[in-house]
Amino acid sequence: MKSKIAALFATLAVAGAAQAAPTYLPVGAQTNVNINNVLNGGWTQCYVGTMAQAIGSAAQNVLSACTGDYLMMAGRVTGSNTLLSLAAALRSEAIFNTGSNTNNTHVANGANWYFSANWSWGFTALNDAVNLNSCDYQNSSPMSMCLHTLDGIGGYRINDIVDLNNSTAYQKIFFQASAAQVPEPATLALAGLALIGVVASRRRKSA
């Protein structure tokens, strides 16, 4: 009997298990973050490449590999454990289409994001403007990143380090995380009824 109840609780736990939301979810653009803060905070690395590597039209090389609820874009010196720049947001917010040939941005989780197929993708601090032609050519933007979403062109900037389109000394790196999943009420109700049935059956046999 005890083993049956234990098995039922185990089934309930698996059926209703929640994927934890990231415990590290910084608001706004960040600089000089240890990569272990990210990896230990509920994120998994899903893409890395040098700034010279193209991420493809509409960032297809990244988005096909990074399918989680949250996306984090970061830049670093190649192989370093220090992320020079990063920002995170819900995936849908990070790739919200702001249009090409414009300086439009979209506020998501405390940062200005922009995304357009065959143009550029990036972020900057909330109080910063962008000069998209096609990447962000703003003279001073110390908390920012910009990657081209054009075939054959890499990433342009990490903070105020610019002209990185052909650089292998710097990398772009992406992480993904899941949003919290609430156990389905129907699953919990069915498991609860099953548990009541097991207990009732046991009582009848004991009577």
MIRORO-29578 format. One line per 3 residues: for each residue x, y, z of N, C-alpha, C, O, CB. Coordinates in steps of 0.05 Angstrom, whole numbers, padded with zeros to 5 digits. Glycine has a CB too. Layout:
BEGIN
X/Y/Z/X/Y/Z/X/Y/Z/X/Y/Z/X/Y/Z ~ ... .
// end
This chain:
BEGIN
00017/-00024/00000/00000/00000/00000/00018/00025/00000/00013/00044/-00016/-00019/00000/00024 ~ 00037/00026/00018/00055/00049/00020/00070/00053/-00006/00074/00076/-00015/00075/00045/00043 ~ 00077/00031/-00019/00092/00033/-00044/00074/00044/-00066/00083/00059/-00083/00103/00006/-00052 .
00048/00037/-00065/00029/00048/-00085/00026/00078/-00082/00026/00093/-00101/00002/00033/-00083 ~ 00023/00086/-00057/00019/00115/-00051/00044/00130/-00059/00043/00152/-00070/00012/00120/-00022 ~ 00068/00119/-00053/00093/00132/-00060/00096/00135/-00090/00105/00155/-00100/00117/00116/-00048 .
00088/00113/-00104/00089/00114/-00133/00071/00135/-00145/00077/00149/-00164/00083/00087/-00145 ~ 00047/00137/-00132/00028/00157/-00141/00038/00185/-00137/00035/00203/-00154/00001/00153/-00127 ~ 00050/00190/-00114/00061/00217/-00108/00084/00223/-00128/00087/00246/-00136/00071/00219/-00079 .
00099/00203/-00134/00121/00207/-00153/00110/00215/-00181/00121/00232/-00194/00139/00182/-00156 ~ 00089/00201/-00189/00076/00208/-00214/00066/00236/-00214/00069/00251/-00233/00054/00188/-00221 ~ 00053/00244/-00192/00042/00271/-00188/00064/00291/-00190/00061/00312/-00203/00027/00273/-00162 .
00087/00285/-00177/00109/00304/-00177/00120/00308/-00205/00126/00331/-00213/00132/00294/-00159 ~ 00122/00286/-00221/00132/00289/-00248/00112/00304/-00266/00119/00321/-00281/00138/00261/-00260 ~ 00086/00296/-00263/00066/00308/-00280/00063/00338/-00274/00058/00354/-00293/00039/00295/-00275 .
00066/00346/-00249/00062/00374/-00242/00087/00389/-00238/00087/00412/-00228/00045/00376/-00218 ~ 00110/00377/-00245/00136/00391/-00240/00137/00417/-00256/00129/00418/-00279/00159/00373/-00247 ~ 00148/00437/-00243/00151/00463/-00256/00179/00468/-00265/00198/00461/-00250/00141/00486/-00238 .
00182/00479/-00289/00209/00488/-00297/00213/00515/-00284/00198/00534/-00289/00211/00489/-00329 ~ 00234/00517/-00269/00239/00542/-00255/00247/00564/-00274/00262/00560/-00293/00261/00538/-00233 ~ 00236/00588/-00268/00245/00611/-00283/00274/00618/-00274/00282/00610/-00253/00226/00636/-00278 .
00289/00632/-00291/00316/00638/-00283/00318/00654/-00257/00302/00673/-00253/00330/00654/-00306 ~ 00336/00647/-00240/00340/00662/-00215/00357/00687/-00220/00356/00706/-00205/00353/00645/-00194 ~ 00372/00687/-00242/00388/00710/-00250/00374/00722/-00274/00376/00712/-00296/00418/00703/-00257 .
00360/00744/-00271/00346/00758/-00293/00351/00788/-00289/00333/00802/-00279/00315/00751/-00293 ~ 00374/00797/-00298/00381/00826/-00294/00362/00844/-00310/00355/00838/-00332/00410/00831/-00302 ~ 00356/00867/-00297/00339/00887/-00311/00358/00907/-00324/00375/00919/-00310/00320/00900/-00291 .
00354/00911/-00350/00371/00931/-00364/00397/00919/-00374/00404/00896/-00367/00376/00954/-00346 ~ 00411/00934/-00390/00437/00926/-00400/00457/00925/-00377/00456/00941/-00358/00447/00946/-00422 ~ 00475/00905/-00378/00495/00901/-00357/00523/00899/-00370/00526/00893/-00393/00489/00874/-00342 .
00543/00905/-00354/00571/00902/-00363/00587/00886/-00342/00581/00886/-00318/00584/00930/-00367 ~ 00607/00873/-00353/00627/00859/-00336/00614/00839/-00316/00617/00841/-00292/00644/00879/-00321 ~ 00600/00820/-00327/00586/00799/-00312/00601/00773/-00315/00608/00765/-00337/00556/00797/-00321 .
00606/00760/-00292/00619/00733/-00294/00599/00713/-00306/00576/00712/-00298/00628/00724/-00265 ~ 00609/00698/-00325/00591/00679/-00339/00579/00658/-00320/00558/00648/-00325/00607/00664/-00360 ~ 00592/00653/-00297/00581/00634/-00278/00556/00644/-00265/00538/00629/-00257/00602/00627/-00257 .
00553/00670/-00263/00528/00682/-00252/00505/00675/-00270/00482/00671/-00261/00531/00713/-00249 ~ 00510/00674/-00296/00490/00667/-00316/00484/00637/-00315/00461/00629/-00313/00498/00676/-00344 ~ 00505/00621/-00317/00501/00592/-00319/00490/00580/-00293/00475/00561/-00294/00528/00579/-00325 .
00496/00592/-00271/00485/00583/-00245/00458/00596/-00239/00446/00589/-00218/00505/00589/-00223 ~ 00449/00613/-00256/00424/00628/-00251/00401/00618/-00268/00382/00633/-00272/00429/00657/-00256 ~ 00403/00594/-00279/00381/00582/-00294/00383/00585/-00324/00363/00580/-00338/00356/00595/-00285 .
00406/00593/-00334/00410/00596/-00363/00427/00574/-00375/00445/00564/-00361/00421/00624/-00369 ~ 00423/00567/-00400/00441/00549/-00414/00450/00563/-00440/00436/00578/-00453/00426/00522/-00421 ~ 00475/00558/-00446/00487/00570/-00470/00475/00556/-00494/00474/00531/-00495/00518/00568/-00470 .
00466/00571/-00514/00454/00558/-00538/00468/00566/-00564/00464/00553/-00584/00425/00566/-00540 ~ 00485/00587/-00563/00499/00595/-00587/00524/00611/-00579/00523/00627/-00561/00481/00611/-00606 ~ 00546/00606/-00593/00569/00623/-00590/00584/00624/-00617/00585/00603/-00631/00588/00612/-00567 .
00594/00647/-00624/00610/00650/-00648/00626/00676/-00647/00619/00694/-00632/00592/00649/-00673 ~ 00647/00677/-00662/00662/00702/-00663/00646/00724/-00676/00626/00719/-00689/00689/00698/-00678 ~ 00654/00748/-00671/00640/00771/-00683/00642/00771/-00713/00626/00783/-00727/00650/00798/-00672 .
00662/00756/-00724/00665/00755/-00753/00644/00736/-00765/00639/00738/-00789/00693/00745/-00760 ~ 00633/00718/-00750/00613/00699/-00760/00586/00712/-00763/00576/00725/-00745/00612/00674/-00742 ~ 00574/00707/-00786/00547/00718/-00791/00526/00701/-00776/00529/00677/-00774/00541/00719/-00821 .
00505/00714/-00766/00484/00699/-00754/00461/00694/-00773/00440/00683/-00766/00473/00714/-00729 ~ 00465/00702/-00798/00446/00696/-00820/00423/00716/-00822/00418/00732/-00804/00435/00669/-00815 ~ 00409/00714/-00844/00385/00730/-00848/00365/00725/-00827/00359/00702/-00821/00373/00725/-00876 .
00354/00746/-00815/00335/00744/-00793/00346/00729/-00769/00331/00717/-00753/00309/00730/-00803 ~ 00373/00729/-00766/00386/00716/-00743/00379/00687/-00741/00378/00676/-00719/00379/00730/-00717 ~ 00375/00674/-00764/00366/00646/-00764/00385/00627/-00751/00376/00607/-00739/00361/00637/-00792 .
00411/00632/-00752/00430/00614/-00740/00428/00614/-00709/00433/00593/-00696/00459/00622/-00748 ~ 00421/00637/-00698/00417/00638/-00669/00389/00628/-00661/00387/00611/-00643/00421/00667/-00659 ~ 00369/00638/-00674/00342/00632/-00666/00334/00603/-00670/00316/00593/-00656/00322/00650/-00681 .
00347/00589/-00689/00341/00561/-00692/00353/00544/-00670/00343/00522/-00664/00351/00551/-00719 ~ 00374/00555/-00657/00387/00541/-00635/00377/00549/-00608/00378/00534/-00589/00417/00545/-00636 ~ 00366/00574/-00606/00358/00585/-00580/00327/00588/-00581/00317/00608/-00592/00372/00612/-00575 .
00313/00569/-00570/00284/00569/-00572/00270/00572/-00545/00246/00569/-00543/00275/00543/-00584 ~ 00285/00579/-00524/00274/00582/-00497/00256/00606/-00495/00255/00623/-00513/00296/00583/-00477 ~ 00242/00608/-00472/00223/00630/-00467/00238/00657/-00464/00228/00678/-00472/00206/00625/-00443 .
00262/00655/-00452/00279/00679/-00449/00304/00677/-00466/00314/00655/-00470/00286/00682/-00419 ~ 00313/00700/-00476/00338/00701/-00491/00357/00721/-00477/00348/00742/-00467/00333/00709/-00520 ~ 00382/00715/-00477/00403/00734/-00468/00424/00736/-00489/00435/00716/-00499/00415/00724/-00441 .
00430/00761/-00497/00451/00767/-00516/00474/00778/-00500/00471/00795/-00483/00442/00787/-00538 ~ 00499/00768/-00506/00522/00778/-00491/00546/00778/-00510/00547/00766/-00531/00528/00759/-00467 ~ 00566/00794/-00502/00591/00796/-00517/00615/00794/-00498/00613/00802/-00475/00592/00821/-00533 .
00636/00783/-00508/00660/00779/-00491/00685/00778/-00508/00684/00774/-00533/00658/00753/-00474 ~ 00709/00781/-00495/00734/00773/-00508/00733/00743/-00512/00724/00729/-00494/00759/00782/-00491 ~ 00742/00734/-00535/00740/00705/-00541/00751/00688/-00519/00774/00690/-00511/00755/00700/-00567 .
00734/00670/-00509/00741/00651/-00489/00741/00661/-00460/00745/00646/-00441/00768/00641/-00494 ~ 00735/00687/-00456/00736/00698/-00429/00712/00690/-00413/00690/00684/-00424/00737/00729/-00431 ~ 00715/00689/-00386/00693/00684/-00368/00678/00710/-00361/00658/00709/-00347/00703/00670/-00343 .
00688/00733/-00370/00674/00758/-00364/00659/00767/-00389/00670/00771/-00410/00695/00780/-00356 ~ 00633/00771/-00385/00616/00781/-00406/00616/00811/-00405/00607/00824/-00386/00586/00770/-00403 ~ 00627/00823/-00426/00631/00852/-00427/00605/00867/-00428/00602/00889/-00417/00648/00860/-00450 .
00585/00855/-00441/00559/00868/-00444/00538/00846/-00446/00543/00825/-00458/00558/00886/-00468 ~ 00514/00851/-00434/00492/00832/-00437/00466/00845/-00431/00464/00865/-00417/00496/00807/-00419 ~ 00445/00834/-00442/00417/00841/-00436/00400/00816/-00440/00406/00800/-00457/00407/00865/-00453 .
00378/00815/-00425/00361/00792/-00427/00332/00801/-00428/00325/00822/-00417/00365/00772/-00403 ~ 00315/00785/-00442/00287/00792/-00444/00272/00767/-00453/00284/00747/-00462/00282/00816/-00463 ~ 00246/00768/-00451/00230/00747/-00463/00237/00745/-00493/00242/00766/-00506/00199/00752/-00459 .
00238/00721/-00503/00246/00717/-00531/00229/00734/-00550/00240/00747/-00568/00244/00687/-00539 ~ 00203/00734/-00545/00185/00749/-00563/00191/00779/-00562/00187/00793/-00582/00156/00744/-00555 ~ 00200/00789/-00539/00206/00817/-00536/00234/00824/-00548/00237/00845/-00560/00206/00825/-00506 .
00253/00805/-00545/00279/00810/-00556/00280/00811/-00586/00297/00823/-00599/00299/00789/-00546 ~ 00260/00797/-00599/00260/00796/-00628/00235/00811/-00639/00226/00806/-00662/00260/00767/-00638 ~ 00224/00829/-00623/00202/00846/-00633/00212/00863/-00656/00232/00876/-00654/00191/00864/-00610 .
00197/00862/-00678/00206/00875/-00703/00203/00905/-00701/00180/00915/-00700/00191/00864/-00727 ~ 00225/00919/-00700/00224/00949/-00698/00228/00962/-00725/00228/00987/-00727/00246/00959/-00679 ~ 00232/00946/-00746/00234/00957/-00773/00262/00964/-00781/00279/00969/-00765/00216/00981/-00776 .
00267/00964/-00807/00293/00971/-00818/00293/01000/-00827/00271/01012/-00830/00301/00953/-00842 ~ 00316/01011/-00831/00319/01039/-00840/00306/01058/-00820/00296/01080/-00828/00307/01043/-00867 ~ 00305/01051/-00795/00294/01069/-00774/00312/01067/-00750/00329/01050/-00748/00264/01061/-00767 .
00309/01086/-00731/00323/01085/-00706/00304/01078/-00683/00308/01085/-00660/00335/01112/-00700 ~ 00283/01063/-00690/00263/01054/-00671/00275/01033/-00652/00291/01016/-00660/00238/01043/-00684 ~ 00267/01034/-00627/00274/01013/-00607/00249/01005/-00592/00228/01018/-00594/00296/01024/-00587 .
00252/00983/-00578/00229/00971/-00564/00239/00965/-00535/00258/00950/-00532/00218/00945/-00578 ~ 00226/00976/-00516/00234/00972/-00488/00226/00944/-00478/00202/00937/-00480/00223/00994/-00469 ~ 00245/00929/-00468/00239/00902/-00458/00258/00897/-00434/00282/00898/-00437/00242/00880/-00480 .
00247/00892/-00411/00262/00886/-00387/00284/00907/-00381/00306/00900/-00374/00275/00858/-00389 ~ 00276/00932/-00385/00294/00953/-00377/00316/00961/-00396/00334/00976/-00389/00307/00947/-00352 ~ 00315/00951/-00421/00335/00958/-00441/00320/00965/-00467/00297/00956/-00472/00355/00934/-00446 .
00333/00980/-00484/00323/00986/-00511/00333/00964/-00530/00357/00961/-00534/00332/01014/-00521 ~ 00314/00949/-00541/00320/00928/-00561/00311/00937/-00589/00293/00953/-00592/00306/00902/-00553 ~ 00325/00926/-00609/00316/00930/-00636/00322/00905/-00652/00342/00891/-00646/00330/00955/-00649 .
00305/00899/-00671/00309/00875/-00687/00295/00879/-00714/00273/00888/-00716/00297/00850/-00673 ~ 00309/00871/-00735/00298/00871/-00762/00313/00852/-00779/00338/00851/-00780/00298/00900/-00775 ~ 00298/00836/-00794/00311/00817/-00813/00326/00832/-00834/00317/00853/-00844/00290/00798/-00826 .
00349/00822/-00841/00366/00834/-00862/00374/00863/-00855/00376/00880/-00872/00352/00833/-00888 ~ 00377/00868/-00829/00385/00894/-00820/00403/00891/-00795/00427/00889/-00798/00361/00913/-00814 ~ 00391/00892/-00771/00408/00889/-00747/00392/00880/-00723/00367/00881/-00724/00422/00915/-00741 .
00406/00872/-00703/00394/00862/-00678/00412/00871/-00655/00436/00866/-00656/00389/00831/-00678 ~ 00401/00883/-00634/00417/00890/-00612/00402/00904/-00590/00377/00904/-00589/00439/00908/-00621 ~ 00417/00915/-00571/00405/00929/-00549/00423/00952/-00540/00446/00953/-00548/00400/00910/-00525 .
00412/00970/-00524/00428/00990/-00511/00414/00998/-00485/00392/00989/-00480/00431/01015/-00530 ~ 00428/01014/-00469/00416/01022/-00444/00391/01038/-00448/00387/01050/-00469/00437/01038/-00427 ~ 00374/01039/-00428/00348/01051/-00431/00349/01080/-00438/00332/01090/-00453/00333/01048/-00405 .
00369/01095/-00429/00371/01123/-00434/00388/01130/-00458/00395/01153/-00463/00382/01138/-00410 ~ 00396/01109/-00473/00413/01114/-00497/00395/01114/-00522/00375/01101/-00524/00434/01092/-00499 ~ 00404/01129/-00542/00392/01128/-00569/00409/01110/-00587/00431/01102/-00579/00389/01156/-00581 .
00399/01104/-00610/00414/01088/-00629/00416/01103/-00656/00399/01120/-00662/00401/01059/-00633 ~ 00436/01096/-00671/00439/01107/-00698/00444/01083/-00717/00466/01074/-00721/00464/01127/-00700 ~ 00422/01072/-00727/00423/01046/-00741/00427/01050/-00771/00410/01061/-00785/00397/01031/-00737 .
00451/01042/-00780/00458/01045/-00808/00478/01023/-00817/00500/01031/-00824/00469/01073/-00813 ~ 00471/00999/-00818/00448/00985/-00807/00452/00979/-00777/00433/00979/-00762/00442/00960/-00822 ~ 00477/00974/-00769/00482/00971/-00741/00484/00998/-00727/00483/01019/-00739/00508/00954/-00736 .
00487/00997/-00701/00486/01021/-00684/00513/01035/-00685/00533/01026/-00674/00479/01014/-00655 ~ 00514/01058/-00699/00538/01074/-00703/00539/01097/-00683/00555/01116/-00687/00540/01084/-00731 ~ 00523/01096/-00662/00524/01117/-00642/00552/01121/-00632/00566/01101/-00626/00504/01111/-00619 .
00561/01146/-00630/00589/01151/-00622/00596/01139/-00595/00617/01127/-00592/00594/01180/-00622 ~ 00579/01143/-00575/00584/01132/-00548/00560/01117/-00539/00538/01127/-00537/00591/01155/-00528 ~ 00565/01091/-00534/00543/01074/-00525/00556/01052/-00508/00559/01029/-00517/00526/01062/-00549 .
00563/01058/-00483/00580/01040/-00467/00566/01015/-00456/00580/00999/-00444/00592/01055/-00445 ~ 00540/01013/-00460/00526/00989/-00451/00508/00980/-00474/00484/00985/-00474/00509/00994/-00425 ~ 00520/00966/-00494/00505/00960/-00518/00518/00938/-00534/00541/00930/-00529/00502/00985/-00535 .
00502/00927/-00552/00512/00908/-00572/00497/00912/-00598/00474/00921/-00598/00510/00878/-00562 ~ 00510/00905/-00620/00496/00906/-00646/00508/00884/-00664/00532/00882/-00668/00499/00933/-00659 ~ 00490/00868/-00674/00497/00847/-00693/00481/00851/-00719/00458/00860/-00719/00491/00818/-00681 .
00495/00845/-00741/00481/00847/-00767/00463/00822/-00771/00471/00800/-00764/00501/00850/-00790 ~ 00440/00826/-00783/00423/00803/-00790/00423/00800/-00821/00403/00793/-00833/00394/00806/-00779 ~ 00446/00806/-00833/00450/00803/-00862/00468/00779/-00867/00487/00776/-00852/00462/00829/-00874 .
00462/00764/-00887/00479/00741/-00893/00508/00751/-00900/00512/00770/-00915/00468/00725/-00917 ~ 00527/00737/-00888/00555/00743/-00894/00568/00765/-00879/00591/00772/-00884/00557/00748/-00923 ~ 00553/00778/-00860/00565/00800/-00844/00562/00793/-00815/00542/00783/-00806/00551/00827/-00851 .
00583/00799/-00800/00584/00791/-00771/00571/00812/-00753/00552/00825/-00761/00612/00786/-00762 ~ 00583/00816/-00730/00572/00835/-00710/00590/00859/-00708/00614/00857/-00710/00570/00821/-00683 ~ 00577/00882/-00704/00592/00908/-00706/00603/00917/-00680/00626/00927/-00679/00574/00928/-00717 .
00588/00916/-00658/00598/00929/-00633/00591/00913/-00608/00571/00899/-00607/00586/00956/-00631 ~ 00609/00916/-00588/00604/00908/-00560/00612/00932/-00544/00635/00939/-00542/00621/00882/-00552 ~ 00592/00945/-00532/00596/00970/-00518/00609/00990/-00537/00598/00995/-00558/00614/00966/-00493 .
00631/01003/-00529/00643/01022/-00547/00666/01010/-00563/00683/01024/-00574/00653/01046/-00531 ~ 00667/00983/-00564/00687/00970/-00581/00672/00965/-00608/00653/00949/-00609/00697/00942/-00568 ~ 00681/00977/-00629/00666/00977/-00654/00683/00966/-00677/00707/00959/-00673/00657/01005/-00661 .
00671/00965/-00700/00684/00954/-00725/00694/00925/-00721/00716/00918/-00728/00708/00972/-00733 ~ 00676/00909/-00709/00683/00881/-00702/00674/00861/-00723/00675/00837/-00718/00672/00874/-00675 ~ 00665/00871/-00746/00653/00853/-00766/00672/00830/-00775/00662/00809/-00783/00645/00869/-00790 .
00698/00835/-00774/00717/00814/-00782/00734/00804/-00759/00754/00791/-00763/00735/00825/-00804 ~ 00725/00809/-00735/00741/00803/-00711/00736/00775/-00701/00713/00766/-00697/00736/00823/-00689 ~ 00758/00760/-00696/00756/00734/-00682/00766/00738/-00653/00766/00718/-00638/00774/00713/-00697 .
00774/00762/-00646/00783/00767/-00618/00760/00771/-00599/00764/00770/-00574/00801/00791/-00618 ~ 00736/00775/-00610/00712/00778/-00593/00690/00759/-00602/00689/00751/-00626/00702/00808/-00595 ~ 00673/00752/-00583/00651/00734/-00589/00624/00745/-00581/00622/00761/-00562/00656/00707/-00575 .
00604/00736/-00595/00576/00739/-00587/00568/00713/-00575/00575/00692/-00586/00557/00748/-00611 ~ 00552/00713/-00554/00544/00689/-00540/00516/00692/-00531/00508/00713/-00520/00564/00682/-00516 ~ 00499/00671/-00536/00471/00672/-00528/00465/00651/-00508/00476/00629/-00509/00453/00670/-00553 .
00446/00657/-00490/00436/00638/-00470/00406/00638/-00472/00393/00657/-00481/00446/00646/-00441 ~ 00394/00616/-00463/00365/00614/-00462/00356/00603/-00435/00372/00590/-00421/00355/00596/-00485 ~ 00332/00609/-00428/00320/00600/-00403/00290/00596/-00406/00278/00608/-00425/00326/00619/-00379 .
00278/00580/-00389/00250/00575/-00390/00235/00592/-00370/00245/00598/-00348/00244/00545/-00385 ~ 00211/00600/-00377/00193/00613/-00358/00181/00592/-00339/00179/00569/-00347/00171/00630/-00372 ~ 00172/00600/-00316/00161/00581/-00297/00135/00569/-00308/00119/00584/-00320/00155/00595/-00270 .
00132/00543/-00305/00108/00529/-00314/00091/00522/-00290/00101/00508/-00272/00116/00504/-00331 ~ 00066/00530/-00290/00048/00523/-00268/00036/00496/-00273/00027/00492/-00296/00026/00544/-00263 ~ 00036/00477/-00254/00024/00451/-00259/-00005/00454/-00268/-00020/00471/-00258/00025/00434/-00234 .
-00013/00438/-00288/-00041/00440/-00298/-00061/00431/-00277/-00057/00410/-00265/-00044/00423/-00324 ~ -00082/00447/-00273/-00102/00439/-00253/-00115/00412/-00258/-00120/00397/-00240/-00124/00460/-00252 ~ -00119/00406/-00284/-00131/00379/-00290/-00113/00357/-00282/-00122/00336/-00272/-00137/00378/-00320 .
-00087/00360/-00286/-00068/00339/-00278/-00068/00335/-00248/-00068/00312/-00238/-00039/00347/-00287 ~ -00068/00357/-00233/-00068/00355/-00204/-00095/00343/-00194/-00094/00327/-00175/-00064/00383/-00191 ~ -00117/00350/-00206/-00143/00340/-00197/-00145/00310/-00202/-00155/00296/-00184/-00165/00354/-00212 .
-00136/00301/-00225/-00138/00272/-00231/-00120/00256/-00212/-00128/00235/-00203/-00130/00267/-00260 ~ -00096/00266/-00207/-00078/00252/-00189/-00090/00252/-00160/-00088/00232/-00146/-00050/00266/-00188 ~ -00102/00274/-00152/-00115/00274/-00126/-00138/00255/-00123/-00140/00241/-00103/-00125/00302/-00120 .
-00154/00252/-00144/-00176/00233/-00143/-00166/00204/-00142/-00177/00187/-00129/-00194/00236/-00168 ~ -00144/00200/-00157/-00132/00173/-00156/-00122/00166/-00129/-00125/00143/-00119/-00109/00171/-00177 ~ -00110/00185/-00115/-00100/00181/-00088/-00123/00175/-00069/-00121/00157/-00052/-00084/00205/-00078 .
-00145/00190/-00071/-00169/00185/-00055/-00179/00157/-00059/-00187/00143/-00040/-00191/00205/-00060 ~ -00179/00148/-00084/-00189/00121/-00091/-00172/00099/-00078/-00182/00080/-00068/-00189/00117/-00120 ~ -00145/00103/-00079/-00127/00084/-00067/-00132/00082/-00037/-00133/00060/-00025/-00098/00091/-00072 .
-00135/00105/-00024/-00139/00105/00005/-00166/00092/00012/-00167/00076/00031/-00138/00134/00016 ~ -00187/00098/-00003/-00213/00087/00002/-00213/00057/-00001/-00225/00042/00015/-00234/00099/-00017 ~ -00200/00047/-00022/-00198/00019/-00027/-00184/00004/-00004/-00192/-00017/00004/-00183/00013/-00053 .
-00163/00017/00007/-00148/00005/00029/-00166/00003/00054/-00164/-00016/00069/-00123/00022/00035 ~ -00182/00024/00058/-00200/00024/00082/-00221/00002/00080/-00227/-00011/00100/-00213/00051/00086 ~ -00232/-00002/00055/-00252/-00023/00052/-00240/-00051/00058/-00253/-00068/00070/-00263/-00022/00024 .
-00216/-00055/00049/-00203/-00081/00054/-00197/-00085/00083/-00197/-00108/00093/-00178/-00083/00037 ~ -00193/-00064/00098/-00186/-00066/00126/-00211/-00070/00144/-00209/-00079/00166/-00171/-00041/00136 ~ -00235/-00062/00133/-00259/-00064/00148/-00269/-00093/00153/-00289/-00098/00165/-00282/-00048/00134 .
// end
